[in-house]
Amino acid sequence: MKKISMSAAVPEDITSPFLRAQEYVERYFRKREENPEQGLVSFSGERYILVRAASMSKEFFDMVTSLYGDRGIDEARGVAFGLLFDIAHSIGKADAKSFAAKMGVIDPIERLSAGPIHFAHTGWAFVKILPESNPTPDQNYCLIYDHPFSFEANAWIESGEKSDFAVCIMNAGYSSGWCEESFGIPLVAVEMECRAKGDEHCRFIMAPPSAIESQIARYYTHSRVKPTTFGAIDVPEFFQRKRMEEELKRHRDHLEELVRERTDKLTATNIRLEKEISERKQAENALRKSETMLRAIFDQTFQFIAVLKLDGTVLKVNKTAMDFVGIEEPQILGKPFWQTPWWTHSDAAQKQLRDAIRGAANGKFVRYEATHVAPDGTAMNIDFSIKPVRGEAGKTVLLIAEGRDISDFRKAMENLRMREAQLKTQSENLEGTHPFKCETACQAVPGEAEKEKFGQRRKNAGQYPGDESRKNHIPSGEQAILYFSGPYPHGNPCGQPGERRTHEQGNS
C-alpha cells in the first residue's frame, strides 16, 4: 500500500496513474477564486458550492424520519438513504465524466484515479483502496476501500448520538457513481463497517448490483472481522432496487437482442420470400406463356391428340378432336379412352383400342387404321397411333394417342383403283381389235403433207381389209389413231421406235 501526498492510499500496482491524477487535481484546486459579491466560489474556472456536512447527513436523516414517522423507522431510513444515494451517485458520475474530459484519459483505471484525489480535496473523505480489490470492467468487478474521516460518520459522532446502522450513504453513492462512469458498468457500494456505530473503519464494498451480495459473502470468508461481531449486514432496499433495475435492464437488453435477431431473421426470410415470389411469378409467367403456346399448338393442329394415363384414363384432349364429336373437355376427363365418343360406335373398335393401350403401356408403338363417326353420322378414316412417353428413368409414364384424317386419301386411292380397273377393261377391249402402242402412235404425228394423203386415204378406205366396216362406227378422232395403228402393206409407216418419219417416207 502506498500513500500519495496524504490524499489517497492505493495498491502498488496502480500507483502511477494515481500520481499523475494527484498532480493534475492539486494544480486544479490551487486556482481558487472567491467572490462573495457574486456568490462565487470556483476552482480553475469551475464553480463549486459549499454545503454544510451535517445538513447532508445526520440532520437530513432526522428531517426525513420526522416526515415519515407515521410509517416507521425502517421506511423513513429507506427513503432518506434512497434520496441521498441517488443524489450522490449522480454527482459522482457527472464529476467523473467532467474530469475524464479535462484530463483527456480513456483507460478505466486512469479515469478512476482522479476520483479519490478529488474526493479528498472537496471534503468528502480520505480514500484507501485495499489490495483485495479487483477493479475490472466486467461482472467480476470488486473494489474494497475505506473512507477514514468520512463527513457523514463525523457528523453523527459529533452529534453525540450513536447509530445502530451504517450512515455513510452519500460516500457510497458518490464513489460508486464515479467508478460506474469510469468503467462503463453499473455499480453500487455498501458500507459494511461504520465508525458512527462504533466500528473501527468506514469500509465499503463496490460491485455490480447483481454481484454485490456474493462479494460481501466472499469478503467475510477471508476477513478477520465476522458479521456477528457487529451484527449482520443487510443490503439496503435501494440497493435491491438498483439490482432489480439492472436485472430489468439486462432482461430488456436481452429481449431487445432476441427481438433484433428475430427481426433480422424475419427480414432475411421476408427478403428471401420476396425473391422466391418474384422468381416464382417469373417462372409462372414463363410457364403460362409456354402453356399458352403449347396449348395453341395442341389445339390448332389438324390431327386428333389425346394424353392418356397408362391405364387409358383421359388426361387431355385437343380442341380439334373434341369439335369433331361436339363435346367439352370436362365431359371426358378421367374417363377410359375407349368409352369416349370416338370409339363407342363399335365394340370391336373399343376392344382393339384397349389392346393397343396395353401394348403402348408396355413400351410398344402401336399404329393401325380406325374409323371415327361424327354426331351427324359422317364417318372418318383415321390413321391412329399410340406412342409411349418415357420418363427420366426410362419407364413409360404417359401415352400420346394421335389420329390423322385419311378420308380424302382413301377416296383418292379408291378412285385410282376404279380408274385403273376402267383402263384395264378398255385396254383389254382394244387388244381384241387393233392393238397398238401409245409410243408408236404418238410418234406418228402427221404433218401438212400427211394430212392431204390422209384425206385421200379416207376416200379409199375400202381398199384395206376391215376399214369399210369400221369407219362408220369409230369416231373420227379414233379413226385417225386406228388408221395409223393398222397394218400397212408397205411396212411400219413410223419406222423404228424413236425414229421420226413422214408418210412419204413410209410409202416410198
C-alpha positions in Angstrom: 0.0 0.0 0.0 1.4 3.4 -1.0 0.2 6.7 0.3 0.0 9.6 -2.3 0.7 13.1 -1.0 -1.5 12.5 2.0 -4.8 12.5 -0.1 -5.2 8.8 -1.1 -3.7 5.4 -0.5 -3.7 2.8 -3.3 -2.0 -0.6 -4.1 1.5 -0.5 -5.6 0.4 -1.9 -9.0 -1.8 1.1 -9.7 0.3 3.9 -8.2 1.5 5.5 -11.5 -1.9 6.7 -12.8 -2.8 8.0 -9.3 0.4 10.0 -9.1 -0.5 11.7 -12.4 -4.0 12.4 -11.2 -2.7 13.8 -7.9 -0.6 16.3 -9.8 -3.4 17.4 -12.0 -6.1 17.7 -9.2 -3.7 19.6 -6.9 -3.0 22.0 -9.7 -6.7 22.3 -10.4 -7.6 23.2 -6.9 -4.8 25.7 -6.4 -6.5 28.0 -8.8 -9.2 29.2 -6.4 -11.4 32.2 -6.8 -13.9 33.6 -4.3 -16.3 36.5 -5.0 -18.9 36.8 -2.2 -20.5 39.8 -4.1 -21.4 37.4 -6.8 -21.9 34.4 -4.6 -19.0 32.7 -6.4 -16.5 30.0 -5.4 -14.6 28.5 -8.3 -11.6 26.3 -8.9 -9.8 26.6 -12.3 -12.8 28.4 -13.6 -15.3 25.7 -12.5 -17.9 26.9 -10.0 -18.5 25.0 -6.8 -20.9 25.3 -3.9 -20.1 24.8 -0.2 -22.6 22.7 1.7 -22.6 22.1 5.5 -21.7 18.4 6.1 -24.3 17.8 8.9 -27.2 19.1 6.8 -26.5 16.3 4.2 -26.1 13.5 6.8 -27.4 13.5 10.4 -29.7 16.4 10.1 -31.1 15.3 6.7 -31.8 11.9 8.2 -33.6 13.4 11.2 -35.8 15.5 9.0 -36.9 12.6 6.8 -37.5 10.5 9.8 -39.9 13.1 11.2 -41.7 13.4 7.9 -42.2 9.6 7.6 -42.5 9.0 11.4 -46.0 7.6 11.0 -44.7 4.9 8.6 -42.0 3.6 10.9 -38.2 4.0 11.2 -37.4 1.4 8.5 -39.4 3.2 5.8 -38.0 6.6 6.9 -34.5 5.2 6.7 -35.2 3.7 3.3 -36.5 7.0 1.9 -33.6 9.0 3.3 -31.0 6.6 2.1 -32.6 6.3 -1.3 -32.6 10.0 -1.9 -29.1 10.6 -0.6 -27.6 7.6 -2.5 -29.2 8.6 -5.8 -28.2 12.3 -5.5 -24.6 11.4 -4.6 -24.4 8.7 -7.3 -25.5 11.2 -10.0 -23.0 13.8 -8.7 -20.2 11.2 -8.8 -21.0 10.2 -12.4 -21.1 13.8 -13.5 -17.8 14.8 -11.8 -16.0 11.7 -13.2 -17.2 12.5 -16.8 -16.0 16.1 -16.4 -12.6 15.2 -15.1 -12.0 12.5 -17.7 -12.6 15.1 -20.4 -10.4 17.7 -18.7 -7.5 15.2 -18.3 -8.0 13.5 -21.7 -7.9 10.0 -20.3 -9.7 6.9 -21.6 -8.3 3.9 -19.6 -10.7 2.9 -16.8 -8.0 3.0 -14.1 -6.8 6.4 -15.2 -10.4 7.7 -15.2 -10.9 6.2 -11.7 -7.6 7.8 -10.4 -8.8 11.4 -10.1 -11.8 10.3 -8.0 -10.2 9.7 -4.6 -8.0 12.8 -5.1 -11.0 15.0 -5.9 -13.0 13.3 -3.1 -10.4 14.4 -0.6 -10.0 17.9 -1.9 -13.7 18.5 -1.8 -14.0 17.4 1.9 -15.9 14.1 1.5 -13.3 11.8 2.9 -9.8 10.3 2.5 -9.8 7.2 0.3 -7.8 4.0 1.0 -8.2 1.3 -1.6 -7.3 -2.2 -0.3 -5.2 -4.8 -2.1 -8.0 -7.3 -2.2 -9.7 -5.2 -4.8 -10.2 -6.3 -8.4 -11.3 -3.3 -10.5 -12.0 -4.9 -13.9 -14.7 -3.7 -16.3 -16.9 -6.8 -16.0 -19.2 -8.7 -13.7 -16.1 -9.7 -11.6 -15.5 -6.0 -10.6 -14.9 -5.6 -6.8 -13.5 -2.6 -5.0 -12.8 -2.8 -1.3 -11.9 0.5 0.3 -12.0 2.6 3.5 -13.1 6.2 3.9 -11.3 7.5 7.0 -12.7 10.8 8.3 -16.0 10.4 6.3 -18.0 13.6 6.7 -21.2 11.6 7.4 -19.7 9.5 10.1 -18.1 12.5 11.7 -21.4 14.4 11.7 -23.1 11.6 13.6 -20.1 11.2 16.0 -20.0 14.9 16.7 -23.7 15.0 17.4 -23.1 12.6 20.3 -25.7 10.1 19.0 -24.6 6.6 18.3 -26.2 4.9 15.3 -27.1 1.2 15.0 -26.7 1.2 11.2 -24.0 2.4 8.7 -24.6 6.1 7.9 -22.1 6.9 5.1 -24.6 6.6 2.3 -23.5 9.6 0.3 -19.9 8.4 0.4 -21.1 5.0 -1.1 -23.3 6.8 -3.7 -20.6 9.3 -4.9 -17.8 6.7 -5.1 -19.9 4.1 -7.0 -21.2 6.8 -9.4 -17.6 7.9 -10.2 -16.4 4.3 -10.8 -19.5 3.4 -12.8 -18.8 6.3 -15.2 -15.1 5.3 -15.3 -15.6 1.6 -16.0 -18.8 1.8 -18.1 -20.7 -0.8 -16.0 -23.5 -0.4 -13.4 -22.0 -0.3 -9.8 -23.3 0.1 -6.3 -21.5 0.3 -2.9 -22.4 -1.0 0.5 -20.9 0.2 3.8 -20.1 -2.9 5.8 -18.5 -1.2 8.8 -19.1 2.3 10.0 -17.4 4.4 12.7 -20.8 6.0 13.5 -22.0 2.8 15.0 -18.7 2.0 16.8 -16.7 0.1 14.1 -13.0 0.6 13.5 -13.4 1.6 9.9 -15.9 3.1 7.4 -15.4 0.2 5.0 -17.1 -0.3 1.7 -17.5 -3.0 -1.0 -18.4 -1.9 -4.5 -19.6 -4.3 -7.2 -22.3 -4.7 -9.9 -25.8 -4.8 -8.4 -26.3 -8.5 -9.3 -23.0 -9.5 -7.6 -22.9 -7.2 -4.5 -24.3 -9.8 -2.1 -22.0 -12.6 -3.3 -19.0 -10.2 -3.0 -20.0 -9.3 0.6 -20.2 -13.0 1.5 -16.8 -13.7 -0.2 -15.2 -10.8 1.8 -16.3 -12.2 5.1 -14.8 -15.7 4.3 -11.4 -14.0 4.2 -11.8 -11.3 6.8 -10.8 -11.3 10.4 -13.9 -9.4 11.2 -17.1 -11.5 11.1 -20.6 -10.2 10.8 -21.5 -11.5 14.2 -19.0 -9.0 15.8 -21.2 -6.1 14.8 -24.4 -7.5 13.5 -25.5 -8.9 10.2 -25.0 -6.7 7.1 -28.2 -6.2 5.1 -28.2 -4.7 1.6 -30.4 -1.7 1.9 -33.6 -1.6 -0.1 -32.4 1.0 -2.6 -29.5 -1.3 -3.5 -32.1 -4.1 -4.1 -33.9 -1.6 -6.3 -30.7 -0.9 -8.2 -30.2 -4.6 -8.6 -33.7 -5.0 -9.9 -33.3 -2.1 -12.3 -30.1 -3.6 -13.6 -31.7 -7.1 -13.9 -34.7 -5.5 -15.7 -32.3 -3.6 -18.0 -30.3 -6.8 -18.7 -33.5 -8.7 -19.4 -34.7 -5.8 -21.6 -31.4 -5.7 -23.4 -31.6 -9.5 -23.9 -35.2 -9.2 -25.0 -34.3 -6.4 -27.5 -31.4 -8.6 -28.7 -33.8 -11.5 -29.2 -36.2 -9.2 -31.0 -33.4 -7.8 -33.1 -32.2 -11.3 -34.0 -35.8 -12.4 -34.7 -36.4 -9.3 -36.7 -33.2 -9.9 -38.7 -34.3 -13.5 -39.3 -37.8 -12.3 -40.3 -36.3 -9.6 -42.5 -33.9 -12.1 -44.2 -36.8 -14.6 -44.5 -39.0 -11.8 -46.0 -36.3 -10.8 -48.5 -35.9 -14.5 -49.4 -39.6 -15.0 -49.8 -40.0 -11.8 -51.8 -37.2 -13.1 -54.1 -38.8 -16.5 -54.3 -42.2 -15.0 -55.0 -40.6 -12.8 -57.7 -38.8 -15.8 -59.2 -42.0 -17.9 -58.9 -44.0 -15.2 -60.7 -41.5 -15.0 -63.4 -41.5 -18.8 -63.7 -45.3 -18.8 -63.7 -45.4 -16.2 -66.3 -42.9 -18.1 -68.4 -44.8 -21.3 -67.8 -48.1 -19.6 -68.7 -46.7 -18.3 -71.9 -45.2 -21.7 -72.6 -48.5 -23.4 -71.8 -50.4 -20.9 -73.9 -48.1 -21.5 -76.8 -48.2 -25.3 -76.4 -52.0 -25.2 -75.9 -52.3 -23.2 -79.1 -50.2 -25.7 -81.0 -52.0 -28.6 -79.3 -55.5 -27.2 -80.1 -54.7 -25.8 -83.6 -53.3 -29.0 -85.2 -55.5 -30.7 -87.8 -54.9 -34.1 -86.2 -56.6 -35.5 -83.1 -54.5 -35.7 -80.0 -55.1 -37.2 -76.5 -52.9 -37.6 -73.5 -53.6 -40.7 -71.5 -52.5 -42.4 -68.3 -51.0 -45.9 -68.6 -54.4 -47.4 -67.9 -56.0 -45.4 -70.7 -57.6 -42.7 -68.5 -58.0 -39.4 -70.4 -55.8 -36.6 -69.1 -56.0 -34.1 -72.0 -57.7 -33.9 -75.5 -57.1 -31.2 -78.1 -59.9 -29.0 -79.4 -59.8 -30.5 -82.9 -60.8 -33.9 -81.6 -63.5 -32.5 -79.3 -65.0 -30.4 -82.0 -65.3 -33.4 -84.2 -67.7 -35.2 -81.7 -69.2 -32.0 -80.3 -68.2 -32.3 -76.6 -66.4 -30.2 -74.0 -63.3 -31.4 -72.1 -64.9 -31.9 -68.6 -67.2 -34.5 -70.2 -64.3 -36.8 -71.0 -61.6 -36.1 -68.5 -60.9 -39.0 -66.2 -62.8 -41.5 -68.4 -61.3 -44.6 -70.1 -60.4 -43.5 -73.6 -62.4 -46.4 -75.2 -65.6 -45.1 -73.5 -65.3 -41.7 -75.2 -67.5 -40.8 -78.3 -64.7 -41.5 -80.8 -64.9 -45.2 -80.1 -68.4 -46.0 -78.8 -69.8 -46.7 -82.3 -68.2 -50.1 -82.3 -67.5 -52.8 -79.8 -64.7 -54.2 -82.0 -63.1 -50.7 -82.1 -63.2 -50.5 -78.3 -61.6 -53.9 -77.9 -58.9 -53.1 -80.4 -58.2 -49.8 -78.6 -57.9 -51.5 -75.2 -55.4 -54.0 -76.6 -53.4 -51.1 -78.2 -53.3 -49.2 -74.9 -52.0 -52.3 -73.1 -49.3 -52.7 -75.7 -48.3 -49.0 -75.6 -48.2 -49.1 -71.8 -45.6 -51.9 -72.1 -43.4 -49.6 -74.3 -44.6 -50.5 -77.8 -45.5 -48.1 -80.5 -48.9 -49.1 -81.9 -50.4 -47.9 -85.2 -53.4 -49.0 -87.2 -56.3 -47.7 -89.3 -59.5 -46.9 -87.4 -62.9 -45.2 -88.0 -64.5 -42.3 -86.1 -68.1 -41.3 -86.6 -69.4 -37.7 -86.1 -72.7 -37.0 -84.5 -74.3 -36.4 -87.9 -73.2 -39.9 -88.9 -70.3 -38.9 -91.1 -67.5 -41.5 -90.9 -63.9 -40.5 -91.0 -61.0 -42.8 -91.8 -58.2 -42.4 -89.3 -54.6 -43.3 -89.3 -54.4 -44.0 -85.5 -51.3 -44.4 -83.3 -50.4 -44.6 -79.6 -46.9 -43.7 -78.6 -45.4 -44.3 -75.1 -43.7 -41.3 -73.4 -40.8 -42.3 -71.2 -39.6 -40.5 -68.0 -36.0 -39.9 -66.8 -35.7 -43.5 -65.6 -36.7 -44.8 -69.0 -40.1 -46.1 -67.8 -43.3 -45.3 -69.7 -45.1 -42.6 -67.8 -47.7 -41.3 -70.3 -49.4 -42.3 -73.6 -49.9 -40.0 -76.6 -52.8 -41.0 -78.9 -52.9 -39.4 -82.3 -55.4 -39.7 -85.1 -54.9 -38.3 -88.7 -57.8 -37.9 -91.1 -57.0 -40.0 -94.2 -60.6 -40.0 -95.6 -59.6 -38.0 -98.7 -56.6 -40.2 -99.2 -58.8 -43.3 -99.0 -61.2 -41.7 -101.6 -58.4 -40.9 -103.9 -57.0 -44.4 -103.6 -60.4 -45.8 -104.3 -60.9 -43.6 -107.3 -57.4 -44.5 -108.5 -58.3 -48.2 -108.2 -61.5 -47.7 -110.1 -59.7 -45.8 -112.9 -57.1 -48.5 -113.1 -59.9 -51.0 -113.5 -61.6 -49.0 -116.2 -58.3 -48.5 -118.1 -57.6 -52.2 -117.8 -61.1 -53.0 -119.2 -60.6 -50.6 -122.1 -57.2 -51.9 -122.9 -58.5 -55.5 -123.0 -61.3 -54.4 -125.4 -58.8 -52.7 -127.7 -56.5 -55.7 -127.8 -59.3 -57.7 -129.4 -59.3 -55.3 -132.5 -56.3 -53.2 -133.3 -53.7 -53.4 -130.6 -51.2 -50.6 -130.7 -48.6 -48.9 -128.7 -49.1 -45.4 -127.5 -45.5 -44.7 -128.1 -45.7 -45.6 -131.7 -49.0 -43.8 -132.2 -47.6 -40.7 -130.6 -44.6 -40.7 -132.8 -46.7 -40.7 -135.9 -47.9 -37.2 -135.7 -49.0 -36.1 -139.2 -47.7 -33.0 -140.9 -49.4 -31.0 -143.7 -48.4 -33.4 -146.4 -49.6 -36.3 -144.4 -53.0 -34.6 -143.9 -53.6 -34.5 -147.7 -52.7 -38.1 -148.1 -54.8 -39.0 -145.1 -57.8 -37.3 -146.7 -57.2 -39.3 -149.9 -56.9 -42.5 -147.9 -60.1 -41.9 -146.1 -61.8 -41.8 -149.5 -60.1 -45.0 -150.4 -60.5 -46.6 -147.0 -62.3 -49.6 -148.5 -59.1 -50.8 -150.2 -57.8 -52.0 -146.8 -59.4 -55.0 -145.2 -61.8 -54.2 -142.4 -61.7 -50.4 -142.9 -65.1 -50.2 -144.5 -66.7 -51.9 -141.7 -65.1 -49.8 -139.0 -65.2 -46.3 -140.5 -68.9 -45.9 -139.9 -68.7 -47.0 -136.2 -65.5 -45.4 -134.9 -65.4 -41.6 -134.1 -63.4 -39.5 -136.5 -60.6 -38.9 -133.9 -60.2 -42.5 -133.1 -60.4 -43.4 -136.8 -57.2 -41.4 -137.3 -55.4 -43.2 -134.5 -56.6 -46.6 -135.6 -55.7 -45.8 -139.2 -52.1 -45.2 -138.3 -52.1 -48.2 -136.0 -53.5 -50.6 -138.6 -51.5 -52.9 -140.9 -49.7 -51.3 -143.8 -48.9 -53.2 -146.9 -45.6 -51.4 -147.2 -44.4 -52.0 -143.6 -44.5 -49.8 -140.5 -45.0 -46.2 -141.5 -43.5 -44.9 -138.3 -40.2 -46.7 -138.6 -38.4 -47.9 -135.6 -39.4 -46.6 -132.1 -37.9 -43.2 -131.5 -37.4 -42.5 -135.3 -39.5 -39.6 -136.6 -40.8 -40.3 -140.1 -43.4 -38.8 -142.6 -45.9 -40.7 -144.6 -44.0 -40.0 -147.7 -41.0 -41.8 -146.2 -43.3 -44.6 -145.1 -44.8 -45.1 -148.5 -41.8 -44.5 -150.7 
